[in-house]
């Protein structure tokens, strides 16, 4: 028997996505009570917001500002609270050797690979209460909703709350076997090395190999996140369907001149490292603007030595970060910036040294099939959606090395992130969590 397909399904991309989802569902032999006549469950948006606000009480500084940096006392307290929520959601919780929180729930079909979802709860110094936390608590809320609806998935479920995302995606990098020994010696703003921090969280750096997941060991990984930009809000779009995550490379750049007396050294005889560094910063901006594309380059930190007002700076150490969806573009821009540094050094009597840091994040594409499901579920929920790239790094970027990944963005008010002014409405959070829930259920039926 043939069934006519309306032409509008082929003219409307959202219609195509919905049609694709329908085919997947029909051929998936769906047997769960959610599909057989019962209304699909929905998350409790108010409860999600309450959990978020309670988590926000952990890790504040003396002025009351958010400061839940990884490995701090506030991070430890926040993780304890989140572990309690995971247990309430019916998850069995453990801490892996990298300090990742892993909540597990068995499925109905032994032998199927787990479906995972999650994010992180640590923040940058004086950051916001939504970055990472919305995705983490939404994943827990999805698990809790399934428990309350008495829906058991075919696949085992895992909620992953990753360690120290902001300081170098430490937990997810460890999970894919890419956390180096050099990275363990890095000290974050709490004063703890990553190795010591992992120990504080209940991990064990002597057993990091046990935290590694093999490629193909997860059926899929989903991550809900605030956009951290202003595109969705500006366009009036409910859901961002992430197509890929940009790669990023970091360098320490050391500029060396000659420290000398600020009062007795004539202007034309100075080897001012800070002046050369200022010219370099301007060159970074100019080179990034001169190239076509979506690349960005940033100098976000600068330290001058010896740091006295009456001494010409003899040495400056600054950061350089370049991001783009293409590793080739990142390296091409780096070469242009390095060439500029050579010219500045020659003119100013200084030297430039570039040290590549072990914080490289490779560009990662999300699964096209999961993109289609996210878009179709947004449409089914009456939500608008658009496909877009993520300019920020995420744990999904590493997990893409071992499993198909999908990312869902929800709007950030004013495009503000990494700031106490960061905000996403309860409606937008609930929209994203419901898309996460429905996409998870679809993947549960589709994947083997």
C-alpha positions as CSV (number, residue, x, y, z in Angstrom):
1,X,0.0,0.0,0.0
2,X,1.3,3.4,-0.9
3,X,0.7,6.5,1.3
4,X,0.7,10.0,-0.2
5,X,3.3,12.3,1.4
6,X,2.3,16.0,1.4
7,X,4.6,18.1,-0.7
8,X,5.0,20.6,2.2
9,X,7.0,17.9,4.0
10,X,9.6,18.3,1.3
11,X,9.5,22.1,1.2
12,X,9.8,22.7,5.0
13,X,13.1,21.6,6.6
14,X,11.3,21.2,9.9
15,X,8.7,19.0,8.2
16,X,11.5,16.9,6.8
17,X,12.9,16.5,10.3
18,X,9.5,15.5,11.7
19,X,9.0,13.0,8.8
20,X,12.4,11.5,9.5
21,X,11.5,11.1,13.2
22,X,8.2,9.5,12.3
23,X,10.0,6.9,10.2
24,X,12.4,6.2,13.0
25,X,9.7,5.8,15.5
26,X,7.5,3.6,13.3
27,X,10.4,1.2,12.4
28,X,11.7,1.2,16.0
29,X,9.0,-1.3,17.2
30,X,8.1,1.0,20.1
31,X,6.8,-0.9,23.1
32,X,7.0,1.6,25.9
33,X,3.8,2.8,27.6
34,X,4.8,6.4,26.7
35,X,4.3,5.6,23.0
36,X,1.4,3.2,23.3
37,X,-1.3,5.7,24.0
38,X,0.0,7.5,27.1
39,X,1.0,11.2,27.0
40,X,4.7,11.7,26.9
41,X,6.1,12.9,30.2
42,X,7.2,16.5,30.8
43,X,9.8,17.8,33.2
44,X,8.8,20.0,36.2
45,X,10.2,23.4,35.3
46,X,9.6,24.9,38.7
47,X,11.4,22.1,40.4
48,X,14.3,22.5,38.0
49,X,14.6,26.2,38.8
50,X,14.4,25.5,42.6
51,X,17.2,23.0,42.3
52,X,19.3,25.6,40.3
53,X,18.7,28.3,42.9
54,X,19.6,26.0,45.7
55,X,22.9,24.9,44.0
56,X,23.7,28.6,43.6
57,X,23.9,29.0,47.3
58,X,27.1,26.9,47.4
59,X,30.5,28.5,46.7
60,X,29.9,32.2,47.3
61,X,32.7,34.6,48.3
62,X,32.7,37.0,51.2
63,X,30.8,39.5,49.1
64,X,28.2,37.0,48.3
65,X,29.2,36.6,44.6
66,X,29.2,33.2,42.9
67,X,32.7,31.7,43.1
68,X,32.3,27.9,42.9
69,X,35.6,27.2,41.2
70,X,36.6,23.6,40.7
71,X,38.1,21.9,43.8
72,X,37.1,24.7,46.1
73,X,35.1,24.0,49.3
74,X,32.0,25.4,47.5
75,X,32.5,22.9,44.7
76,X,32.7,20.0,47.2
77,X,29.5,21.3,48.9
78,X,27.7,21.7,45.6
79,X,28.7,18.3,44.5
80,X,27.3,16.8,47.7
81,X,24.0,18.6,47.0
82,X,23.9,17.3,43.4
83,X,24.7,13.8,44.5
84,X,21.6,13.9,46.8
85,X,19.4,15.1,43.8
86,X,20.8,12.2,41.7
87,X,19.9,9.7,44.4
88,X,16.4,11.2,44.6
89,X,16.1,10.7,40.9
90,X,16.6,6.9,41.3
91,X,20.2,6.9,40.2
92,X,23.0,4.9,41.8
93,X,25.9,7.4,42.3
94,X,29.6,6.9,42.2
95,X,32.7,9.0,41.8
96,X,35.2,7.8,39.2
97,X,39.0,8.1,39.6
98,X,38.9,11.5,37.7
99,X,36.4,12.9,40.2
100,X,33.4,12.7,37.8
101,X,30.0,12.1,39.4
102,X,28.3,9.3,37.6
103,X,24.6,8.4,38.2
104,X,23.4,5.1,36.7
105,X,20.1,3.5,36.2
106,X,19.7,0.1,34.5
107,X,17.6,-0.5,31.4
108,X,15.3,-3.3,30.4
109,X,17.6,-4.9,27.8
110,X,20.9,-6.2,29.2
111,X,23.8,-5.7,26.8
112,X,22.7,-2.4,25.4
113,X,25.2,0.4,25.7
114,X,24.3,3.3,28.0
115,X,22.8,6.5,26.9
116,X,24.4,9.4,28.8
117,X,23.6,13.1,29.4
118,X,25.0,15.8,31.6
119,X,27.4,18.7,31.9
120,X,29.3,20.4,34.8
121,X,28.6,22.5,37.9
122,X,32.0,24.2,38.4
123,X,32.3,27.9,37.3
124,X,34.9,30.4,36.4
125,X,35.9,32.8,39.3
126,X,32.9,35.1,39.9
127,X,31.0,33.4,37.1
128,X,27.2,32.7,36.7
129,X,24.8,30.2,38.1
130,X,23.6,28.8,34.7
131,X,26.6,27.8,32.7
132,X,26.9,24.1,33.0
133,X,24.4,23.9,35.8
134,X,21.3,24.1,33.6
135,X,22.5,21.1,31.7
136,X,23.5,19.1,34.8
137,X,20.3,19.7,36.7
138,X,18.2,19.2,33.6
139,X,19.7,15.8,33.1
140,X,18.9,14.9,36.7
141,X,15.4,16.3,36.2
142,X,14.9,14.1,33.1
143,X,15.9,11.1,35.2
144,X,13.6,12.1,37.9
145,X,10.7,12.6,35.5
146,X,11.2,9.2,34.0
147,X,11.2,7.7,37.5
148,X,8.0,9.5,38.4
149,X,6.3,8.5,35.1
150,X,7.4,4.9,35.8
151,X,9.2,4.8,32.4
152,X,12.1,2.4,32.2
153,X,14.3,2.8,29.1
154,X,15.7,-0.1,27.1
155,X,19.2,1.3,27.5
156,X,20.9,1.9,30.8
157,X,21.0,5.6,31.6
158,X,23.9,7.6,32.9
159,X,24.0,11.2,34.2
160,X,27.5,12.5,34.0
161,X,28.6,15.6,36.1
162,X,32.1,16.3,34.8
163,X,35.0,17.5,36.9
164,X,36.5,21.0,36.3
165,X,35.1,21.8,32.9
166,X,36.1,25.4,33.2
167,X,39.8,24.7,34.0
168,X,40.4,22.5,31.0
169,X,37.5,20.0,30.6
170,X,39.5,17.8,33.0
171,X,36.8,15.2,33.8
172,X,35.7,14.6,30.2
173,X,39.3,14.6,29.0
174,X,40.2,12.0,31.5
175,X,37.1,9.9,30.4
176,X,38.5,9.7,26.8
177,X,42.0,9.0,27.9
178,X,43.4,12.4,26.9
179,X,44.3,14.0,30.3
180,X,48.1,14.3,30.3
181,X,50.5,14.2,33.2
182,X,51.5,17.8,32.5
183,X,47.9,18.9,32.9
184,X,47.8,17.3,36.4
185,X,50.5,19.7,37.5
186,X,48.6,22.8,36.4
187,X,47.3,25.0,39.3
188,X,44.0,26.7,39.2
189,X,42.7,29.8,40.9
190,X,42.0,27.9,44.1
191,X,45.7,27.2,44.5
192,X,45.3,23.5,44.0
193,X,46.9,21.5,41.3
194,X,44.5,19.5,39.2
195,X,46.0,16.3,40.7
196,X,45.4,17.6,44.2
197,X,41.9,18.9,43.2
198,X,40.9,15.5,41.9
199,X,41.9,13.9,45.2
200,X,39.9,16.5,47.1
201,X,36.8,15.5,45.1
202,X,37.2,11.8,45.9
203,X,39.0,10.8,42.8
204,X,42.3,8.9,42.6
205,X,45.0,10.1,40.2
206,X,46.9,6.8,40.5
207,X,43.9,5.0,39.0
208,X,43.0,7.4,36.1
209,X,43.2,4.6,33.6
210,X,40.1,3.1,35.2
211,X,38.1,6.3,34.3
212,X,38.8,5.8,30.6
213,X,35.9,4.8,28.4
214,X,36.6,2.9,25.2
215,X,35.4,4.3,21.8
216,X,31.9,3.0,21.2
217,X,31.2,2.2,24.8
218,X,28.3,4.8,24.9
219,X,25.3,4.6,22.6
220,X,25.2,8.5,22.6
221,X,25.8,11.5,24.8
222,X,23.4,14.5,25.1
223,X,24.3,17.9,26.6
224,X,21.9,20.8,27.3
225,X,23.6,24.1,27.8
226,X,22.9,27.8,27.8
227,X,24.0,29.4,24.5
228,X,26.5,31.8,26.2
229,X,25.8,34.1,23.3
230,X,23.0,36.3,22.1
231,X,21.9,34.8,18.8
232,X,18.9,32.8,20.0
233,X,17.5,35.8,21.9
234,X,18.1,38.2,19.0
235,X,16.4,35.9,16.6
236,X,13.6,35.0,18.9
237,X,14.4,31.3,18.7
238,X,13.6,28.8,21.5
239,X,16.2,26.0,20.8
240,X,19.6,25.9,19.3
241,X,20.6,22.7,17.5
242,X,24.3,22.6,17.8
243,X,26.1,21.4,14.7
244,X,29.6,21.5,16.1
245,X,31.9,22.9,18.7
246,X,34.8,25.1,17.8
247,X,38.4,24.0,18.5
248,X,40.5,26.2,20.7
249,X,44.3,26.5,21.3
250,X,46.0,28.4,24.0
251,X,49.6,29.8,24.2
252,X,51.6,31.6,26.8
253,X,53.5,34.4,25.1
254,X,56.6,35.8,26.8
255,X,58.0,39.1,25.7
256,X,61.5,40.0,26.9
257,X,63.1,43.4,26.8
258,X,65.2,45.1,29.4
259,X,64.2,46.4,32.7
260,X,65.6,49.9,33.4
261,X,65.1,53.1,35.3
262,X,62.0,54.9,34.2
263,X,63.4,58.3,34.9
264,X,66.9,58.1,33.5
265,X,66.4,56.0,30.3
266,X,65.5,58.1,27.2
267,X,62.4,57.1,25.3
268,X,64.4,56.2,22.2
269,X,66.8,53.9,24.1
270,X,64.2,51.7,25.8
271,X,63.5,48.0,25.2
272,X,60.0,48.2,26.8
273,X,58.5,44.7,26.9
274,X,55.1,46.0,27.8
275,X,55.0,48.5,24.9
276,X,55.9,45.6,22.5
277,X,53.2,43.5,24.1
278,X,50.6,46.2,23.6
279,X,51.5,46.3,19.9
280,X,51.2,42.6,19.8
281,X,47.7,42.6,21.3
282,X,46.6,45.1,18.7
283,X,48.1,42.9,16.0
284,X,46.2,39.8,17.3
285,X,42.9,41.7,16.9
286,X,43.8,43.0,13.4
287,X,44.9,39.6,12.1
288,X,41.7,37.9,13.4
289,X,39.6,40.6,11.7
290,X,41.5,40.4,8.4
291,X,40.7,36.7,7.8
292,X,37.3,35.7,6.4
293,X,35.4,33.3,8.6
294,X,34.2,32.9,12.2
295,X,37.6,32.7,13.9
296,X,38.2,34.6,17.1
297,X,41.5,35.5,18.8
298,X,41.8,36.8,22.3
299,X,44.5,38.1,24.8
300,X,42.7,37.8,28.1
301,X,45.6,37.9,30.6
302,X,48.7,40.0,30.9
303,X,51.4,40.3,33.6
304,X,54.3,42.8,33.5
305,X,57.5,42.3,35.5
306,X,59.0,43.7,37.7
307,X,55.7,45.5,38.1
308,X,56.9,48.8,39.6
309,X,55.7,52.2,38.4
310,X,59.3,53.5,38.2
311,X,60.8,50.6,36.3
312,X,60.5,50.0,32.5
313,X,58.9,46.5,32.2
314,X,61.6,44.0,31.2
315,X,59.3,41.0,30.8
316,X,55.6,40.5,30.0
317,X,53.7,37.2,30.0
318,X,50.4,37.2,28.2
319,X,47.9,34.6,27.0
320,X,46.8,34.0,23.5
321,X,43.6,32.0,22.6
322,X,42.4,31.2,19.1
323,X,39.1,29.5,18.3
324,X,37.5,28.2,15.1
325,X,35.6,25.1,13.9
326,X,38.7,24.3,11.8
327,X,42.1,23.3,13.2
328,X,43.7,24.4,9.9
329,X,42.2,27.9,10.3
330,X,43.5,28.1,13.9
331,X,47.0,27.2,12.8
332,X,46.9,29.6,9.9
333,X,45.8,32.5,12.1
334,X,48.5,31.6,14.6
335,X,51.2,31.7,11.9
336,X,50.0,35.2,10.9
337,X,50.1,36.4,14.5
338,X,53.5,34.9,15.1
339,X,54.9,36.6,12.0
340,X,53.5,39.9,13.4
341,X,55.4,39.2,16.6
342,X,58.7,38.7,14.7
343,X,58.3,42.1,13.2
344,X,57.4,43.8,16.5
345,X,60.4,42.2,18.1
346,X,62.7,43.5,15.4
347,X,61.4,47.0,15.7
348,X,61.4,47.2,19.5
349,X,64.6,45.3,20.5
350,X,62.6,42.6,22.3
351,X,62.0,38.9,21.8
352,X,58.9,36.8,21.7
353,X,58.5,33.2,22.9
354,X,55.4,31.1,22.3
355,X,54.6,28.2,24.5
356,X,51.7,26.0,23.4
357,X,49.7,24.9,26.4
358,X,48.1,21.5,26.9
359,X,44.6,22.8,26.8
360,X,43.9,22.3,23.1
361,X,40.3,21.4,22.3
362,X,39.9,19.9,18.9
363,X,36.9,20.9,16.8
364,X,34.0,18.4,17.2
365,X,31.0,17.9,15.0
366,X,27.8,16.6,16.5
367,X,25.8,13.7,15.1
368,X,23.6,14.7,12.1
369,X,21.1,12.1,13.1
370,X,20.8,13.5,16.7
371,X,20.6,17.0,15.2
372,X,17.5,15.9,13.3
373,X,15.9,14.4,16.4
374,X,16.5,17.5,18.4
375,X,15.0,19.7,15.7
376,X,12.0,17.4,15.2
377,X,11.3,17.2,19.0
378,X,11.5,21.0,19.3
379,X,8.9,21.2,16.5
380,X,6.7,18.6,18.2
381,X,6.8,20.7,21.4
382,X,5.8,23.8,19.5
383,X,9.2,25.3,19.8
384,X,11.2,27.1,17.1
385,X,14.8,25.9,16.4
386,X,17.8,26.8,14.4
387,X,21.1,25.1,13.7
388,X,24.3,26.8,14.9
389,X,27.9,26.3,16.0
390,X,29.1,26.7,19.6
391,X,31.8,29.2,20.1
392,X,32.5,27.9,23.6
393,X,34.1,24.6,24.5
394,X,32.1,21.9,26.2
395,X,32.5,18.4,27.7
396,X,30.7,17.1,24.6
397,X,33.7,18.1,22.6
398,X,35.8,15.4,24.3
399,X,33.0,12.8,24.5
400,X,32.6,13.1,20.7
401,X,35.9,11.2,20.5
402,X,34.2,8.1,21.8
403,X,30.5,8.4,21.1
404,X,27.9,10.2,18.9
405,X,27.0,13.5,20.7
406,X,24.2,16.0,20.5
407,X,23.9,19.5,22.0
408,X,20.9,21.6,22.8
409,X,21.2,25.3,23.4
410,X,18.7,27.5,25.2
411,X,18.8,31.4,25.1
412,X,21.0,33.4,27.4
413,X,19.6,36.8,28.3
414,X,21.7,39.6,26.7
415,X,24.2,37.0,25.5
416,X,25.9,37.3,28.9
417,X,27.9,34.4,30.3
418,X,30.8,33.8,32.7
419,X,29.3,36.6,34.8
420,X,27.0,37.0,37.8
421,X,24.5,38.6,35.4
422,X,24.1,35.4,33.4
423,X,20.4,34.4,33.2
424,X,18.1,32.0,31.4
425,X,14.4,32.0,32.2
426,X,12.6,29.0,33.8
427,X,10.5,28.7,30.6
428,X,13.6,28.4,28.4
429,X,15.2,25.9,30.8
430,X,12.1,23.7,30.8
431,X,11.8,23.9,27.0
432,X,15.4,22.7,26.7
433,X,14.9,19.9,29.3
434,X,11.8,18.7,27.5
435,X,13.6,18.5,24.2
436,X,16.4,16.7,26.0
437,X,13.9,14.2,27.5
438,X,12.1,13.5,24.2
439,X,15.4,13.2,22.3
440,X,16.7,10.7,24.9
441,X,13.5,8.6,24.5
442,X,13.9,8.6,20.7
443,X,17.5,7.5,21.0
444,X,16.5,4.8,23.4
445,X,14.2,3.3,20.7
446,X,16.5,3.9,17.8
447,X,19.9,2.7,19.1
448,X,21.0,-0.9,19.6
